[in-house]
Amino acid sequence: MAEQLKKTDVVLIGLGAAGGIVAYVLTQAGLNVVGLEAGGRLTGRDEQLNELAESTNYNIFGRPKFNLETPTWRPNASTPTIVSTMVPGANPMMNGVGGSSIHYGTMSFRLNPWNFKMRSETIKRYGASAIPAGSTVADWPLTYEELEPYYDKTEYEIGVSGKAGNISGKLDPSGNIFEGARSREYPLPPLRKTGYTELLAESARRLGWHPFPLPSTAHSQPFKGTPACTYCSFCHNGCFINAKGSTDIHAIPAAEATRKLSVVTQARVTRIDTDNNGRVTGVVYLKDGKEFFQPASVVLLATYTYENTRLLLLSTSKAYPKGLSNNHGQVGKNFMVNSTVQASSGLFPGRKLNRASALSGQGTMVDDWADDNFDHSGLGFIGGAVFGGGMGATPIAMSGTTPPGVPNWGSAWKAWLKANANSVGDCATRSFEALPYEDYYLDLDPTKRDPLGFPVIRITYDFKDNEYRLNRFITEKISMWLKEAGATQTWTSPGTPTVRALANHAFGGARMGTDPEASVVDRWCFSHEAPNLGVIGASTFPTAGARNPTLTIQAMAWRTADHLVKNWKSIAV
Amino acid sequence: MEDFDNRDGTNPEALQADTAGRGLSRRKLLIGVGLVGIAGVAAAAESEPLKSLTAAEAATVGAIVARLIPTDENGPGAREARVDRYIDRLLSGPHNTYRGPNNPNSNLTDAYAAGLKAVDAYAQATHGGPFANLSPDKQDVILTAMQANSATGFTPNSRMFFNLIRLHAVEGMFGDPYYGGNANFAGWDLLDFPGIKLVFTEEEQKLDVTVKKAHKGTTDYAFFGDNRRGM
């Protein structure tokens, strides 16, 4: 029998990039919050500058929870399920206070106004037939302009280093001229320019493109009492000096300082409970082998995309026999990923690029081939990708950058590395835009279970023609750019694009929309069915957007928290 | 420096000069190994008890990785970098279950025992002797067949074992020396990788400048050196 705890205002499941922002906003407004986190706390001393311990890459020591419940994957409903294994670069979960903002690469893009209207704008310009068959791509139930104040608040809370390209409609070509109007400049100037980032910027300008510095949460200057980035290059291990905008550094400590946030670490949430009227009543979790029930007026589900869907599906009840908020059968639908990093390499013979003396947040990006910033007529795909190249090379990764035709062992390999390892430039689509389709979804795996006996998530997902055509198009642009910069040879990593269903940028499963028949949550990210349940994170996104999603996740989290504060009486009842 | 607390916002640049603590003594040890050369390494290996592999297995592992990353005109290879030691420690340490319980190689000790046995059986059948006793040319023929998945007698197949030991050879050659490989920073020097530095200057981020080698791993900094979480 679960031990009953004292009721709180809000129980927040997950204290990561999104949950940390929610905790900050709610506690500043005076609400009492219990934050349940599956992992523990890390400090700078834990964050070794060590590629083998990088949780995003090699994951040697794993993440306490996620590794035991890794989703399974099948490309479509008629192929057998593949038991996923962790591959370098695909570990999506951190499990710790601060979550994946601890180990992410610091990319901190806003979506552009077009991303919020992808379906309607595509139909308007190219006709309804331009929407790929079977795609459930939809407009967001809000506009960029509505989210802009929350982007702004988030950037100033976590600290983003960048250069504005559009302040209140005034364009500045030293920033991204394709971005939506922002209300003011970034809180911190861009990270240091480097030889390689400037080589890329100059060559992009020669091609008539519009390069801009990558917006990064590595802090270019001291920020709120923490030091500036020292460019050690190991952002993927967490920042050892806290010069990074992860939520464990400023947002969560600020929330705890109000004494309104109670953090419970190593708390493994097993279900969300519901009363007979369909309202959620609280959360059941395990800690140290003991079961607890935390009652609350409002439950906010802020884990990662896979676990958000899983907890909803596992939380069956009399009111919700098919899973919480799933009486319309929408939970798990409209899943998509955009994490396929289509990395291309270029060889600059004889040059020392010195990409290892810097971090991956130092990059030069272009938006010319993203969204609808170019004419798609006759191309056979919609959307695009922000892409660019930059710094941040680690030795194991460097040893794997050989072009096709060079063996990957023996004296010939070694000779190639000796001659070229520091002459390989990178350029990648950090996030090319893949669409949701009606036949791709998340559900509970019928056979695989975690150590507690709960089914893991099963992913049914693959790319279609739209994604492959887009990928080929972008790859050609990247190759063109690298050659303009002086590369004598360009190549892509073998087997790309690889469908990484187990993705670090995964979206959907609890889509946001106005129609309860076609979405799980409303435009504020509260459930259509359980009015005091909110879902936080990219699981609510109707489209992926061609950019790294974390900043948008955080701005959306801020907006939902703000909505809850302003409507506390009607939501909490 | 031992009291350095990042949450106080202490100037991290002071750390860069830090060579105090246990890190330095380990570094001296590694440099010592490097200076005495290959014969010295072999002697050190003899005096350093194996943690996981049997002596016969260690010989096969050493012979395989020495062909994957050979010692040649481009400098030291897996043998000098002590990739064999990395793999031996890998099998006995917390890495042993890495890549999660879903990985078919999650029990690396068993995977190695079976794979190495299959390598020697295949070497015996095709070239008349255990792998470690064959000439480099013959060893390369066997490794090529393993990678092409045409070598027989492996479970589930030879390519999987080839990929496994190649992955670990790469990790041992180019990973942090803390784990027992990359001795004397042989792997990092091959790549022109500068080593772990807590601070990189604007000058070091320019094109075509020669970045001074730090020849340090993470635990050579006392700030990390007394904290072994995850290592």
Interface residues (C-beta under 8 A of the other chain):
Chain A: T43 G44 R45 D46 Q48 L49 N50 E51 L52 A53 Y58 N59 I60 F61 G62 N67 L68 T70 V83 S84 T85 M86 R192 T194 G195 Y196 L199 P222 G225 T226 P227 T230 Y231 C232 S233 F240 I241 N242 R351 K352 L353 N354 A356 S357 A358 Q362 M391 A393 P395 I396 M398 S399 G400 N408 W409 G410 S411 W413 K414 A415 L417 K418 A421 N422
Chain B: N6 R7 G9 T10 N11 P12 E13 R67 L68 I69 P70 D72 N74 G75 G77 P94 H95 T97 Y98 R99 G100 P101 N102 N103 P104 D140 L143 Q147 R166 A169 V170 E171 M173 F174 G175 D176 Y178 Y179 G187 W188 L190 L191 D192 F193 P194 I196 K197 L198 V199 F200 E202 E204 Q205 K206 L207 D208 V209 T210 V211 G217 T218 F223 F224 N227 R229 G230 M231
